[in-house]
């Protein structure tokens, strides 16, 4: 897919952050967009940013953890736009907790959005992407889909799963030669609101991590803007990359894990202790 002009892209989590930046950048490139988010106010703000760009914009409040809602939205997108060429499974939430301190409810909440939301979005849109004969599935993993991090077992679980799911999917699509491709996206620290809206369990104190100011500390490690991230992702889609690394920290993570596939864990322990001070 060398150009997004006159294509139709569906984006989850479009009410803020990377999802909003993707919507605006695609609109500038004359791509029609169908947007969804659980945050209706944020969704409307994104729609407003697309006014005057000369593209067709539709929006729908959707909880990606609800399978029926995602499938209904996919049907609606095609009804309203006539086709769909890209699905960006971008919606995500964050949770910090130790494994023994984490509730099943919090774990299921995160997996419902970060993993099952990707699965539902992929399966709901895939038949329509095949029908277009010019489609691409873009699933948001993370650098935490490359390396395990203390206090992030749930997030790691979801993002590693997204990576494996997407890599398997990509191989199947290549074997089918059906005109559809897939990419796994691994952003580093992106300047979005995900940390501010994260859940933090008091059990992180056992790791020397504060459960009161850790959101602010974590946000200080975000070095890449959402607009920059969106452009990097779209460039990766145009080049049909299997794995799209976003930000210099993502490239460092990838390099360290390749070089030190087990020993990197000692590095993350040391860094976690240092950053918690």
C-alpha positions in Angstrom: 0.0 0.0 0.0 2.1 2.9 -1.3 -0.6 5.5 -0.8 -3.5 6.0 1.6 -5.4 8.4 -0.6 -9.1 7.3 -1.1 -8.6 4.4 1.2 -10.7 3.7 4.3 -9.0 3.2 7.7 -10.7 2.1 10.9 -8.9 3.1 14.1 -9.7 2.0 17.7 -8.7 4.2 20.6 -9.0 7.3 18.4 -10.1 9.6 21.1 -6.5 10.5 22.1 -2.8 9.7 21.8 -1.5 7.6 18.9 -5.0 6.9 17.7 -5.9 10.5 17.3 -2.5 11.3 15.7 -3.1 8.5 13.2 -6.5 9.8 12.3 -5.3 13.3 11.7 -2.2 12.2 9.7 -4.3 9.8 7.6 -6.8 12.6 7.0 -4.0 14.9 5.8 -3.1 12.1 3.3 -6.7 12.1 2.0 -7.6 8.8 3.7 -11.2 8.4 4.9 -11.5 7.3 8.5 -13.8 5.4 10.8 -13.0 6.2 14.4 -13.9 4.4 17.7 -13.2 4.9 21.4 -14.9 4.4 24.7 -14.2 8.1 25.5 -17.0 9.8 23.6 -15.8 13.3 24.4 -12.3 12.6 23.2 -13.7 10.9 20.1 -15.7 14.1 19.2 -12.6 16.2 19.7 -10.7 14.0 17.2 -13.6 14.3 14.7 -13.4 18.1 15.1 -9.6 18.0 14.2 -10.5 16.4 10.9 -12.9 19.1 9.7 -11.7 20.8 6.6 -9.5 18.1 5.4 -11.9 16.9 2.7 -12.2 13.3 3.9 -15.2 11.3 5.1 -15.2 10.8 8.8 -17.5 8.6 10.9 -17.2 7.8 14.6 -18.8 5.3 17.0 -18.3 4.7 20.8 -17.0 1.1 21.0 -15.6 -1.0 23.8 -13.1 -3.2 22.1 -13.4 -5.7 24.9 -16.9 -6.4 23.7 -16.8 -8.9 20.8 -20.3 -8.2 19.6 -19.8 -4.4 19.6 -16.6 -4.7 17.6 -18.1 -7.0 15.0 -21.2 -4.7 14.7 -18.9 -1.7 14.3 -17.0 -3.4 11.5 -20.3 -4.1 9.6 -21.3 -0.4 10.2 -18.0 0.9 8.8 -18.5 -1.0 5.5 -22.1 0.1 5.4 -21.1 3.8 5.8 -17.9 3.8 3.7 -18.6 1.1 1.2 -15.3 -0.6 2.0 -12.4 -0.8 4.5 -8.7 -1.1 3.8 -6.9 -0.7 7.1 -7.7 -1.6 10.7 -5.5 0.0 13.4 -6.1 -2.0 16.6 -4.7 0.7 18.8 -6.9 0.9 21.9 -5.0 0.1 25.1 -4.9 0.5 28.9 -2.1 0.1 31.5 -1.7 -1.6 34.8 1.2 -1.7 37.3 1.1 -4.6 39.8 3.1 -7.5 41.1 1.9 -10.9 40.1 0.9 -11.9 43.6 -0.8 -8.6 44.3 -2.7 -8.4 41.1 -6.4 -9.1 41.2 -8.0 -11.4 38.5 -10.4 -8.6 37.8 -7.6 -6.1 36.9 -5.8 -8.8 34.8 -8.9 -9.6 32.9 -9.7 -6.0 32.3 -6.3 -5.3 30.7 -6.3 -8.5 28.6 -9.9 -7.7 27.4 -8.7 -4.4 25.9 -5.1 -5.0 25.0 -5.3 -8.5 23.7 -8.9 -9.6 23.0 -9.6 -6.2 21.5 -6.9 -6.8 19.0 -8.2 -10.3 18.2 -11.8 -9.1 17.9 -10.7 -6.2 15.6 -8.6 -8.4 13.5 -11.3 -11.1 13.0 -14.2 -8.6 12.6 -12.4 -6.6 9.8 -10.4 -9.4 8.1 -13.2 -10.6 5.7 -13.8 -7.0 4.6 -10.1 -6.4 4.1 -9.9 -9.5 1.9 -12.8 -8.3 -0.1 -11.0 -5.0 -0.8 -8.0 -7.0 -2.1 -5.8 -4.2 -0.7 -5.8 -4.3 3.0 -3.5 -4.1 6.1 -4.0 -5.0 9.7 -1.9 -2.9 12.1 -1.8 -4.2 15.7 -0.3 -2.2 18.5 2.1 -4.1 20.7 4.8 -2.3 22.6 8.5 -2.5 23.6 7.0 -4.4 26.5 6.1 -7.0 23.8 9.8 -7.4 23.3 11.1 -7.5 26.9 9.6 -8.4 30.3 9.5 -5.6 32.9 8.9 -5.7 36.7 5.4 -4.7 37.7 4.2 -5.1 34.1 3.3 -8.8 34.0 -0.2 -8.2 32.7 0.8 -5.6 30.2 3.7 -7.8 29.0 1.4 -10.8 28.7 -1.0 -8.8 26.4 1.7 -7.2 24.3 3.8 -10.4 23.9 0.5 -12.1 22.9 -0.3 -9.4 20.3 3.2 -9.8 18.8 2.9 -13.6 18.5 -0.7 -13.3 17.2 0.3 -10.8 14.6 3.4 -12.5 13.4 1.5 -15.8 12.9 -1.3 -13.9 11.1 1.2 -12.2 8.8 2.7 -15.5 7.8 -0.8 -16.9 7.1 -1.7 -13.9 5.0 1.6 -14.2 3.0 0.8 -17.9 2.3 -2.7 -17.0 1.2 -1.7 -14.2 -1.2 -5.0 -12.6 -0.5 -4.0 -8.9 -0.9 -3.9 -8.4 2.9 -0.9 -7.9 5.1 -0.2 -7.3 8.8 2.3 -5.5 11.0 3.1 -5.6 14.7 3.9 -2.1 16.1 6.3 -1.7 19.0 6.3 1.9 20.3 8.7 3.0 23.0 7.7 5.8 25.4 5.1 7.9 23.5 3.8 11.1 25.0 0.1 10.1 25.5 -2.2 9.9 28.4 -2.0 6.2 29.0 0.1 6.5 32.2 -2.3 9.0 33.7 -5.3 6.7 33.2 -3.4 3.6 34.3 -4.3 1.4 37.3 -1.6 1.1 39.9 -1.9 -1.6 42.6 -0.3 -0.9 46.1 1.6 -4.1 45.7 4.2 -2.3 43.6 5.6 -0.9 46.9 7.1 -4.4 47.4 9.3 -3.5 44.4 10.3 -0.2 45.8 8.0 1.6 43.4 5.7 4.4 44.6 2.0 3.9 44.0 1.4 7.6 44.3 3.8 9.4 42.0 4.8 6.6 39.6 2.6 7.9 36.9 4.5 11.1 36.8 7.9 9.3 37.0 6.9 7.0 34.1 5.7 9.9 31.9 9.2 11.5 32.2 10.5 8.5 30.2 8.2 9.3 27.3 10.4 10.8 24.6 8.5 10.5 21.3 5.5 12.6 20.4 2.3 11.0 19.2 2.5 12.8 15.8 6.0 11.4 15.3 4.8 8.0 16.2 1.9 8.1 13.8 4.2 9.1 10.9 6.6 6.3 11.8 3.7 3.7 11.9 2.3 4.9 8.5 5.8 4.8 7.0 6.2 1.2 8.2 2.8 0.3 6.7 3.8 1.8 3.4 7.0 -0.3 3.4 5.0 -3.4 4.5 7.2 -3.9 7.5 6.5 -7.0 9.7 7.7 -5.3 12.8 7.5 -1.5 13.2 9.7 0.0 15.9 8.7 3.5 17.0 11.2 5.8 18.8 14.9 5.5 19.6 14.1 3.7 22.9 12.2 1.0 20.9 15.3 0.4 18.8 17.4 0.2 21.9 15.0 -2.4 23.5 15.1 -4.5 20.3 18.9 -4.4 20.1 19.4 -5.2 23.8 17.0 -8.2 23.8 18.6 -9.6 20.6 22.1 -9.2 22.0 21.2 -10.3 25.6 18.1 -12.5 25.3 18.3 -13.6 29.0 20.8 -11.3 30.6 18.7 -8.2 29.8 16.6 -9.0 32.8 19.4 -8.0 35.1 19.6 -4.7 33.4 15.9 -4.0 33.8 16.1 -4.9 37.5 18.9 -2.5 38.0 17.2 0.3 36.0 13.9 -0.3 37.9 15.6 0.1 41.2 17.4 3.2 40.1 14.3 4.9 38.6 12.3 4.1 41.7 14.6 6.2 43.9 
